Each structure stands twice: as structure tokens, then as C-alpha cells.
């Protein structure tokens, strides 16, 4: 049994890590043929991509996927710890699974992802959720086959969570969500330690994959007909800093852009590591999508300092306008937290005025969520929940105004859209533009999912656009 340790998770002592190739033990391949699994995924794109790996690992064991947890022999929760809401949803699901297991004695239940890296979560599972068969963390996902097999063979709860990063494992099998766009991990972990954020503790220090491994994966995706790749990292802009002296995300983007792939995206960016080289490359290559997610979190330099964000309001705005001026037609989205401990009305007004200047194309807005073990938990908070909710509502009114205003500018223009499916609206398709706008559109011919088509925009709404196929 390995339990999470917050002190170890905080450590950033640099050490070499090995690149190893994944291999499953031959003795457990197809061992559980005929069994079924269901995975519930919470949180970010990194978790979604982890789930793609987890599904492939389970299939190697002989499991097959079902779309209803009530019909599964194994239910696995891939969890998120970034906000309390996701945390509560996962424990709520565990409560439902407890009742299900009373009816299905042989039901296997597992928990993985970021919540598994939290000391308090594992202590709670050991105390009150003894029916959970196994728990593993973000650093040893590749050990799932052995952990699951041991839980079944020994009929004993298995807790296997590494608090420090192990080897960087290449060659994990993957079952991708679709055949036209794909996630590609390029860097793991984060070293920024924003005072409100649990991610540096749950995902570990920054570790970049070798460029050769990334480019080989991209080549295989191109060979398989993929139209879009999204490069992933908790702090994707830090790519290469731990591995190379003179090769960073700007260089990697350029190398990928020179390949025959129609669309390239990346997320999530930290403004601190957003280099001029990156901006230059994004503006230079048409297959790097002109859509940048640039979290600001607050428009107040005082609050940004409390958050440990390592930039000021002024430096953020300088970067914002540099991207806007260099990348033709770029859309910029952001994340904003209201009600951070110590935030005054003046601080909040600074955030509103920054939004008025930036006029974001999209924004994800949240009330501050306290995460156990982070420095922000110790800050004095005199703002009531009612005040925080009021600020969130006022902020959303402003950001929504600019979402609609930006979308209105696209009426009567023609956009390239990657077709992703049939819309809920009868007789319509849906997909995303190069600037990541959701578009519902009609057409007079049958389309294939994964096609890139031209759509004339006929009507703009706050959250989406309507159009017709050209």
C-alpha cells in the first residue's frame, strides 16, 4: 500500500527521470475477457486523455466498455480536484455505487485521477468507503492492470498512490474518443504553485516528453487521417524548459506546423511562459489555430500577487495586445476567479475594467474554491458568499456582452468548420471554427464527421453561431 504524502508532493528537487516503454504482463492479457467496465471522467482535457489510455489498458485485460454504469462489472471514477464541485460530484457518485454494490456483490469500484493524490481523500476512503476496491494516482496510471488484478486476486482493497513522479512512460495504448481529432500530451505537471491551485501537488513537477516521441505520435495520427491535434499540458507553455537549452513550445509548434495536419491547438497556457517565439509561430502558420486560452484569474495586480501568478495586470495586458496585434483574427479566452481571499470591491472593479478592455471571446468564471493544503486556505477572507455570488453575476453580464458582440461580427462571413456531429437542432450539423466557435449549420448534402467545410454565418448568439453549408 502506498499512500499520498503532501510534503513529498510539494518537493521540487530536480532529478533525472527515465523514459521507459510500456509493457503489460503477458499473464494478464485478456484475463478478464467477458467482463465490462464503465468510466466516469471529471475535469480537464488531461483527464479526458487519461481516460483514453485507461480504456485501452482495460481492453488489454479483456474488459469491454458499456455506456451505463448499472450494467458494468467495473466502475472507475477518473477524478478532478481543481474545484470543490467536482470533488463533491465524485463522492456523490461513490454514494450511489455503494448502494449498487449492496445489490451486486461482485461489482468492482475504483478511483483514480487527481483526487486520489489528496491525503484527505484517501484517508476518507480508508475510513468510510471500504467498498472501494482500488485507488491509484496520476503518476502510476500505467500500473492499472497489475493493481486491478491484485485487487481481484487478493480480494483486498488496494491503495497505490505515488507522491513523487516516477518514470516517464511512453507507448501507453490508447482508445481515442473519435477518429478526426486527438489529444497529445507534451508535458506533465506544473511548477508554478499558484496559491489557490492543487494541481502542482496532484500532477507533480514539470516533465516534458522528448520531441521525437511527440513528433512520432503526430506522424501516426496524420497517417491515421486525423484532422486536428491538441497539445496538452497543465502548463503547456513550459514545454522543453526541463529538457532542452534551446527548444521550447514555439519550436515544437513550428515543427508540427510543417507537417501535413490541418489543425493544431494547445492548452493550457500560463502567461508567465508565453514567449515572443510562440506568438511569432502562431501568427506565421495557418494550420496553428488562431485561438489562445490565456487565463488571467484577476484584473488586480494586488490579487494576482496574492495568487502567486508571477505577472501584473500591466504585463498581462501587454502580452494580450501583442498576441492580438500579431495573430490575425485571433480569439482569446480566459479563466477568472472572483472572491479570492482579500479581494475588495476595488480589486473586483479592476477585473471588470480588464474584461472591458480585453473583450474576451470566451471566459470560464468561478467563485474561489478553497482546496485543502494550498496556501490560499490560510488567507483571511472577509467577503461573504452573497457578495461573491453578486460579483460573479456582474462579471458574467459583462463577459456575455462581449461574447455576443464578437459573435455578431461574424455574421455574413464564411468560416471553416470541422464537422463533429449531428446537432440537436433537426437537420443540422455542428462543429467548431478555427477560432473555436461552436457552429450549428444546415446543408443540402450529406457530410462525413471529420470533414472540414465552409459555412456562411447567418445568425449569432451569445454561445454559438448558426449558418448554412456553402
WOMOUR-V878091 format. One line per field, one symbol per residue. phi: phi as a letter, one per 20 degrees, with the letter a starting at -180 (. if undefined). psi: psi as a letter, one per 20 degrees, with the letter a starting at -180 (. if undefined). burial: 1 if it has 9 or more other C-alpha atoms within 8 Angstrom, else 0. Layout:
phi = ???
psi = ???
burial = ???
This chain:
phi = .cdfcffffffcffbfceecefbefgfdfmfdgoecccddddnefffffgffffgffffgfofcececffdeecdcdedccfcfffgfffffffffffffffedfefecccbnfffeegfffffffedcffffbccdfecgfeggffffffffelbfddcceedfefeednffbdffbdcbbecfdbdnbdflgfedeggeednffceffgfffffffgfffgenfdbcdfdafcffegnfeccebbcfgffgfffffeecfcccbadedggdeeffffgfffedfeeffccecfdmbedfffgfffmembdgffffffgfffffeefmfdcdbdcddmfgnfefffffffffffffelffbbddbegdfdgnegffeffcdefffffffffffffffffgfgffffffefmddcecefdrefffgmcecacffemefcdbdbdbfdefofdceceedbddfdbcdacfe
psi = ppqqohghhhpkppqqqqoqpqpqphijpjhkpiqqqppppqbahghghghhggghghhhiiqqqqjphhjqhpppoorqjhqhghghgghghhghhghhhhhnhjpppqpaahhhipghghghghgiliiphqprahikhijgghggghhghilqpponopiqqbqopqjpqpoqhajhqqqophqqrpjhlqiipighhhiarpoqqqhhhghhggghgghjjqhpqopqqhmhijpihihqhkpahggggghhhirmphpprqqqqphhjorhgggggghhpiiopmoponphgqjphghhghikijrrgghghggghgghhhopjqpprrqppqkqpiprhgghhhgghghhghlqhqpoqqppopppiqhhhiqpojpqhghghgggghghhghhghggghhhiipjrpqppopiapqhppjqrqaqrhjkppppqrqjqpqppiqorpppphpprgirqqaqp.
burial = 00111100110000000000010000011101101111101110011110111111111111110100100111111111111101100100000011011000001111111111111011011000010111111111110110111110000011111110000111010100001111111111111000111111111111111000111011001100011111111111111110000011111111011000101111111110010001111110101111111111111110111011101110011011011101100111111111111110001101111110001111101111011001011000001000111011001101111111011101100011111100100001111111101111111000000100111111111101111110
